[in-house]
Amino acid sequence: MKTLSFVRLSFLSLVSLLIFAACSKSGGGAYGGSTNNNNNSGGSNNNPNTVKMAGMAFYPLTITVAAGTTVTFLNDDNTTHTVTDDGGTFDSGNIAAGANYKHTFATGGTIKYHCKIHASMKGTVQITP
């Protein structure tokens, strides 16, 4: 009986550690607040015209591109996201994990966008003329 209790306790401890490790992964950090000015300074995002969705955040948080540039929004997360302009000019629809959405920003200005599924996910595209 003691052996069975020890095995259960060991199993529960292991499961608890795994859950703790998975849940303690921060949604901020490299994916949460960097600014990329097309110079690849925002961490591990190797394509200056790509915004990644990972850790329930857009990375970089703000990207600056020239008018006429196509930006790729890559869902590098394990859940579905959207890229939806706050002003209503574009909406990607659902982007499955591993998929992407491309949008060309034709004119200068500032576009704020969000994920319709996860309200805390927000980002900005700054378009220079």
Secondary structure as UniProt FT lines:
FT   HELIX           2..23
FT   HELIX           29..31
FT   STRAND          35..36
FT   TURN            48..49
FT   STRAND          50..54
FT   TURN            55..56
FT   STRAND          57..59
FT   STRAND          62..66
FT   TURN            67..68
FT   STRAND          69..75
FT   STRAND          84..85
FT   TURN            86..87
FT   TURN            97..98
FT   STRAND          100..105
FT   STRAND          109..114
FT   TURN            119..120
FT   STRAND          122..128
//
